[in-house]
Amino acid sequence: MQRHQQLSLTVNGEPAEVSFAPYKTLLELLREDLRLTGTKHGCELGECGACAVLLDGEPKLSCLVLALECQGKEIETVEGLARGATLHPLQAAFADLGAAQCGYCTPGILMTAKALLEKEPQPTRERIKEAISGNLCRCTGYQQIFEAIEAAAKVMSDESHR
Amino acid sequence: MKVIGKPRRRVDGRAKVTGQTRFADDIVLPRMLHMKLLRSPHPHALIEGIDCSKAQGHPGVHLVLTGKDFPVTFGILPVSQDEYPLAPEHVRYVGDPVAAVIAKDEQTAAEALDLIAIRYKPLKTISDPQEALQNPEPRIHAYSELGNIHRLQAFEFGDVQEAFAKSDHVFEDLFFYEGNTHLAIEQHAAVAEVDGEGKLTLWSSTQVPHYVHRSLARVLQLPASHVRVIATPNGGGFGGKCDVCNHEMVVAKAAMLLGRPVKICLNREEVFYMHRGRHPVLMKFRTGVTKDGRLTGMHLQTLIDGGGYGSYGTASTFYTGALQTVTYELPRYKFEAARVFTNKPPCGPKRGHGTPQPRFGQEIQLDKIAEKLGMDPAELRLKSVLKANAITANWLKIGSIGLAECIRQVVERSGWKGRFRKSPFGKGLGLACGSYLCGAGLPIYFNKMPQSGVQLLVDRSGQVTAFCGATEIGQGSDDVLVAIIAEVLGIDPFDIRCVTGDTGMTPVDLGSYSSRVTVMMGNAAIQAAQKIKDQIAVAAGETLGVSPERLGFANGKVFFDNHSLTFAEAAGLAEEKFGTLGSVGSYKPPRAPGRYKGAGVGPSPAYSYTACVVEAEVDPATGWITVPKIWIAHDIGRTINPVLARGQVEGSVYMGLSEALMEEQVFRRLPPKLSGALVHKIPSLLEYKSLTSLDMPEVDTVLIEQEEGMSDPNCPFGAKEAGQGPLLPVMPAVANAIYDAVGVRIDELPITPDKVLRALERKAKGETPRVGPDHFPAVPYPEPVVVPPPWEGGDGNASKGFQKTKLKVGAS
């Protein structure tokens, strides 16, 4: 069997060519081969949500996606959220409102929340709870995360009406 | 105040939302190799032989290590140095590490693990405390006090039997608190490297780099000056990264032997085996009361399941008895405890360390007492709340206490008076309180040195760098450090750089445990900042022509009336006058009044207090429990950053509710044909149930501050802890709310629907409507150490017996 596979995909808007061991998951490809360590792992079994990234705009648990399946796909990770030095409204709200304590679950929740707000710009508290129910956070008790997503939704909606 | 008390983005907040925070497993070094550990599949066995030859010959394998490579033991407490980095001959739980493979990548290392052949001779498994008491042999550890009983402790503060004889009622209740684990989302990881000078550096997700530093030097037999431990920001700790870990020792040794960087990251299953989580505790409370609801005495017995090693267990055992006295007037108190060894992952400190279990029992029993006496449980508690500056029966010195205000706040905000015992069947409210340390009074190993040190570097550019050994585990210790320095120097927190948790670069701080950081590091930071401020004031005063004490420091300026200098200009003047600017501050807690042997666990510079009301809805058909809302008030003394303080309180509520309703680290026996071994039932995140965002109720959080001038003098700006105390009242408040809702007592955790249904069935049959332990085994507790309380002529020392003295009940 070939030790390495070749793959082209788009990562945070930039084309990438990768050579990697075929057993690797998308999570391992991102962290080990592309050195994008912002995406975290907490279980490697799809249980914690720390590894969530956007795959063609949909939140996916990258530990459950084989890298081989990603030929030609568009991947978004936490590293691609900010615009230059300006934080994405979700990032700013998370930092300002205490939604990130240890910060380990944060990248996965940010990406999940981004996907939610792109589909539903003004979600209810219940929809937010549902959307991030696959992302475990042991630090915050979730309240400040809910509030940060709501605050970011408001900022984004104000910006889009400007 | 300009910084303290103002809501701010935490100093490390930006890195956390951009993915730039560098956790241990994010570290990648050139030529780095990867390590995996082989763990025992047997709960209790002797190793008769290990053959590593096939693994050593596997392509891509660089090194295989076994127990014979590690002759020196370690352990977090000096009294229990009972672990080997790799077990050489005796394994004590499923998951005990026995060998390590270092290979070019994780996959290769994992393949080679399968090629290691180990011959085990299985031993009888000791599965629970009952079995440990019944089976002194086979002994899990030779050093245990009696058979498989690791530690026995007994203390009596005043004649409790006499107090019971003079009481109107004596209540006797049994409770059980199941073990559970920390479940930090970051799995433990470590990277070791031999640097260019030939010295060892270890990056690790640890809460206690100082203790890891000491242990590495001991185990690897290196001069401590040649070892540097850097605590990477922890992706959650909760006590799970407080112990010195096998993998830290082994990965360091591997890097030294190979001369290349080596990394290990535990997988989730291994984290469940590493454990060091909440001890399962069986408790028996006997409490005497007068008919008007005053406590006369309490006798607490505990039986603690320690798992396979000592870990923090000796301290945990003391903590199951230490803090029963710090909330309400309790004239006499007796405490007997036993921790046993069993063949399960070792238990240790989890948020609240040893105190949530007895607090659970104590607060439910108070609810039962109030019910029996026909009193409102809030009134009963308010009547007995300790006075500020009290000394307790077991000789703990209480400073400020905001507990009464906490109770009043949650009672008021929850509408308690109109709802408690007045809600329709199926709905209820429950109240409970708690208290926690603001730092353990004594260090883990005996020494008289500072427990926290802060060093500051200031230069003409106006930049300030703060160095401190304190460890950022997500709780915001870096933010506390810069906030305090910024407040003293009148500058912006973001103008301060901090370097923390690095034994090679920072003054010693003992680590992030026992809620010690805000008080200990905070006091050291004030001292260091004040010294620099004094120097700057002298130099700036000369230039501005005013005496130094009349200068103000705020908003990045040093000023008097309309005359001002920028902080950088003033720092430059000080550098000109005094030379290079630097200062240090250090902190050691005040000496506690207790003098008896065992008085070292429980003292703290200050105590935080919390009250909590939980609203519960119980479906009597299914037993299903819903918690719509929780009110919590926490006596924090002074809030440093309200955004973070609220996060600590609500995170505690979350974790407490999760423990109350579902979290449990439980074990099962394999069928006999599969060896009959005792194994972890659920070593995965999916099967170990914890609350998700969908289950989390609304939380109403109030931070109670002491009034100006009433701040606790032991605390920096009066600030107390917020990370552990708020968890304590949540579990008993849930149990009390369920009783209010459907009239059944669930005296054990977790409180699951099946237990509620069972209790409801008993109620329907006219039996005692309760689920909980009904038997406390005979434990060979020793004769107690007898210590008269302060009001019975004691001086803090143990005595031969009690003088005949009058029982003092209630407030003096």
Interface residues (C-beta under 8 A of the other chain):
Chain A: A21 Y23 R31 R35 L36 T37 G38 T39 K40 H41 G42 C43 E44 L45 E47 C48 A50 T77 V78 E79 L81 A82 L87 L90 Q91 A92 F94 A95 D96 L97 G98 A100 Q101 C102 G103 Y104 C105 T106 P107 L110 I128 K129 E130 I132 S133 G134 N135 L136 C137 R138 C139 T140 G141 Y142 Q143 Q144 I145 F146
Chain B: R9 R10 D12 G13 R14 A15 K16 V17 T18 G19 Q20 T21 R22 F23 D25 D26 V28 Q107 H182 L183 A184 I185 E186 Q187 P233 N234 G235 G236 G237 F238 N267 R268 I473 G474 Q475 G476 V643 L644 R646 G647 E650 G651 S652 V653 Y654 M655 S684 L685 L686 S690 T692 S693 L694 M696 E698 V699
